[in-house]
């Protein structure tokens, strides 16, 4: 193994190689002290040097993540930040606009990482980004699982839950227009039955009304049985809004099927109109 741009001293090599050989991605300060057989102060100097050279990133107090040798300095990007953010809370998941970016459902690039957790924590900076904490209602804290991010296991909302979350909280996804775009791109590879079950589990008629209208707006190929389940779930729900509750000029108007006032301009929804109906590009993921 050759070390070029991230060259190592003998002590630094001892740490990196030990972790790499064990297939580990995390290490605590106390472990480094024990591994090197030095004082805590001396270990801190080695840790500082490894961080400066891009081999370690601080995850939390006294704990660090290894940037694997085969990934080089370019690994210190947005994906690495997700791995760092994942060490802030437990349980948690990365969601909303951050998950949509990971799945390639949005073209927007943000300097915010949305961390969803029942823990009461403060927002905090992380490199050039910011961790924003979202405390969901208990009934909404589901629909996530592990994904691989540069060799690290990160808990993230699945594709269906990501889309639903973005429609539920468009302010965490770039706005209503971007949430509509995320649905239109995301539902091309959807488990519709799972999505309907998620919506039923959350139990919000308003959310189902918005979701259903946006599915029609995007021209998505939803199975008729699943669409009927959504319509049955709203029953005789009262009329509600997609967008602000104060009427705006140029709004799309009222839709009787979903009992929804679409209080957004056609321009806001233009990029998502019929988008799910368009032929998927070969190799798209």
C-alpha positions in Angstrom: 0.0 0.0 0.0 1.5 3.4 -1.0 0.8 6.6 0.8 1.3 9.7 -1.4 -0.8 12.8 -0.8 -1.7 11.6 2.7 1.8 10.4 3.8 2.1 9.0 7.3 4.6 8.9 10.1 5.3 5.5 11.7 2.9 6.2 14.6 0.2 7.5 12.2 0.7 4.4 10.0 0.2 2.2 13.0 -3.2 3.6 13.7 -4.4 3.7 10.1 -3.2 0.2 9.2 -4.6 -1.3 12.4 -8.0 0.1 11.6 -7.9 -0.8 7.9 -6.8 -4.4 8.6 -9.6 -4.8 11.2 -12.1 -3.3 8.7 -13.0 -0.7 11.3 -14.2 2.8 10.5 -14.3 4.3 14.0 -11.8 4.8 16.8 -11.9 6.4 20.2 -9.1 8.6 21.7 -8.6 6.1 24.5 -8.0 3.3 21.9 -5.3 5.4 20.2 -3.6 6.0 23.5 -3.6 2.3 24.2 -2.5 1.3 20.7 0.5 3.7 20.6 1.4 3.1 24.3 1.9 6.8 24.8 0.5 9.6 27.0 -2.9 11.1 26.2 -1.1 14.4 25.3 1.2 12.6 22.8 -1.8 10.7 21.3 -3.6 14.0 20.8 -0.6 15.3 18.7 -0.9 12.2 16.5 -4.7 12.6 16.2 -4.3 16.3 15.3 -1.8 15.4 12.6 -4.1 12.6 11.1 -7.0 15.1 11.0 -4.8 17.7 9.3 -3.7 15.2 6.7 -7.3 14.0 6.0 -7.1 10.5 7.6 -9.4 11.2 10.5 -12.5 13.3 11.0 -13.9 14.1 14.4 -17.4 12.5 14.9 -18.0 13.6 18.5 -16.0 14.3 21.6 -13.2 11.8 21.7 -14.4 9.7 18.8 -13.2 9.8 15.2 -14.0 8.3 11.8 -11.3 6.9 9.5 -11.3 8.1 5.9 -10.3 4.7 4.2 -6.9 4.6 2.5 -8.4 3.5 -0.9 -10.6 6.6 -1.1 -7.9 9.3 -0.7 -8.5 13.0 0.2 -11.5 13.3 -2.2 -13.5 11.3 0.3 -13.8 14.4 2.5 -16.9 15.6 0.8 -20.7 15.7 1.3 -21.0 12.0 1.8 -18.3 12.0 4.5 -20.3 14.7 6.2 -23.3 12.4 6.3 -21.2 9.8 8.1 -20.1 12.4 10.6 -23.6 13.6 11.1 -24.8 10.1 11.8 -22.7 10.0 15.0 -24.6 12.9 16.6 -27.7 11.1 17.8 -29.1 7.6 18.3 -31.7 6.8 17.1 -31.8 9.0 14.0 -32.1 9.1 10.3 -30.9 11.4 7.6 -34.0 12.7 5.8 -35.9 15.3 3.8 -33.7 17.2 1.3 -30.5 15.5 2.4 -32.0 12.0 1.6 -33.5 13.3 -1.6 -30.0 14.5 -2.7 -28.5 11.1 -1.8 -31.0 9.3 -4.0 -30.6 11.8 -6.9 -34.1 13.0 -6.7 -33.2 16.7 -6.7 -30.8 18.9 -8.6 -30.5 21.3 -5.7 -27.3 21.2 -3.6 -27.6 22.4 0.0 -25.3 23.1 2.8 -27.8 21.7 5.3 -28.0 18.1 6.6 -31.4 17.2 8.0 -31.0 14.9 11.0 -34.3 13.4 12.2 -34.2 12.2 15.8 -36.5 12.1 18.9 -33.5 13.5 20.9 -33.7 17.1 21.8 -30.5 18.5 20.4 -29.3 21.8 19.0 -28.4 22.6 15.5 -24.6 22.7 14.9 -22.1 23.5 12.2 -20.2 20.7 10.5 -17.4 21.8 8.2 -19.0 24.2 5.6 -22.4 22.7 6.3 -24.9 22.8 9.1 -26.7 20.0 10.9 -30.4 20.9 11.4 -32.2 18.8 14.0 -35.8 17.7 13.2 -37.9 16.2 16.1 -40.8 14.3 14.4 -44.0 13.2 16.0 -43.5 9.6 17.2 -45.9 8.2 14.6 -43.7 9.6 11.8 -40.4 8.2 13.0 -40.2 5.1 10.8 -39.4 4.2 7.2 -35.6 4.3 7.4 -32.7 1.8 7.3 -28.9 1.5 6.7 -27.3 2.7 3.5 -23.6 2.6 2.7 -21.8 5.9 2.5 -18.1 5.6 1.8 -17.9 2.4 3.8 -20.0 3.7 6.7 -23.4 2.6 7.7 -25.7 5.6 7.8 -29.4 5.4 8.7 -31.5 7.2 6.0 -35.2 7.3 5.1 -36.0 5.0 2.2 -37.1 6.4 -1.1 -40.8 6.2 -0.3 -40.5 7.8 3.1 -38.2 10.5 1.7 -40.8 11.6 -0.8 -43.6 11.5 1.7 -41.5 13.5 4.3 -40.7 16.1 1.7 -44.3 16.6 0.8 -45.2 16.7 4.5 -42.5 19.4 5.2 -41.6 21.1 1.9 -39.8 23.7 3.9 -37.1 21.1 4.6 -36.9 20.1 0.9 -36.5 23.4 -0.9 -40.2 24.5 -1.1 -43.4 23.1 -2.6 -42.2 23.2 -6.1 -39.0 21.2 -5.3 -41.1 18.7 -3.2 -43.3 18.1 -6.2 -40.2 17.6 -8.3 -38.8 15.1 -5.8 -42.0 13.1 -5.9 -42.1 13.2 -9.7 -38.5 11.8 -10.0 -38.8 9.5 -7.0 -41.9 7.6 -7.9 -40.4 6.3 -11.1 -38.9 3.5 -8.8 -41.6 3.4 -6.2 -43.1 0.6 -4.1 -46.6 2.0 -4.3 -48.0 -0.4 -1.8 -45.4 0.6 0.8 -46.0 4.3 0.1 -49.7 3.9 0.7 -49.1 1.9 3.9 -46.8 4.7 5.1 -49.4 7.3 4.5 -52.1 5.2 6.2 -49.7 4.8 9.2 -49.1 8.5 9.5 -52.9 9.0 9.3 -53.0 12.6 8.0 -55.8 13.2 5.5 -54.2 16.5 4.5 -51.0 14.8 3.6 -52.8 12.1 1.6 -54.7 14.8 -0.3 -51.5 16.6 -1.2 -49.7 13.4 -2.1 -52.6 12.2 -4.3 -52.9 15.4 -6.2 -49.1 15.6 -6.8 -49.1 12.0 -8.1 -51.8 12.9 -10.6 -50.0 16.1 -11.5 -46.7 14.2 -12.2 -48.5 11.7 -14.3 -47.2 8.8 -12.2 -48.1 5.3 -13.0 -49.8 4.4 -9.7 -51.7 1.1 -9.7 -55.4 1.7 -9.7 -55.9 -0.3 -6.5 -53.4 1.9 -4.6 -55.0 5.1 -5.9 -58.4 3.9 -4.7 -56.9 3.2 -1.3 -55.7 6.8 -1.1 -59.1 8.1 -2.2 -60.8 5.9 0.4 -58.5 7.1 3.1 -59.5 10.7 2.7 -63.2 9.8 2.6 -65.1 13.0 3.2 -62.1 15.0 4.4 -62.6 18.7 4.5 -61.1 20.9 1.8 -57.5 21.8 2.4 -54.6 23.6 0.7 -51.4 22.9 -1.1 -49.4 26.0 -0.5 -50.3 29.0 1.6 -53.8 29.4 3.0 -54.0 33.0 1.7 -55.1 32.8 -2.0 -52.5 34.1 -4.5 -53.0 35.4 -8.0 -52.4 32.8 -10.7 -53.0 29.8 -8.5 -53.8 26.5 -10.2 -57.3 26.3 -8.6 -59.4 23.7 -6.8 -59.3 20.0 -7.5 -62.6 18.2 -6.5 -61.1 14.7 -6.6 -58.7 15.4 -3.9 -60.7 18.2 -2.3 -57.6 20.4 -2.6 -57.0 24.1 -3.3 -53.8 24.1 -5.2 -52.6 27.6 -4.1 -49.4 27.6 -6.1 -48.7 29.2 -9.5 -48.3 27.0 -12.6 -44.7 28.3 -12.8 -43.8 26.8 -9.4 -45.1 23.4 -10.5 -44.0 23.6 -14.1 -40.9 21.4 -13.8 -42.8 18.5 -12.2 -45.9 18.5 -14.5 -46.1 15.1 -16.2 -42.4 14.4 -15.3 -43.1 10.9 -14.0 -44.7 10.1 -17.3 -41.6 10.8 -19.3 -39.5 7.8 -20.3 -36.8 6.9 -17.8 -33.3 7.4 -19.1 -31.5 4.1 -19.6 -29.2 3.4 -16.6 -31.0 5.9 -14.4 -30.8 5.0 -10.7 
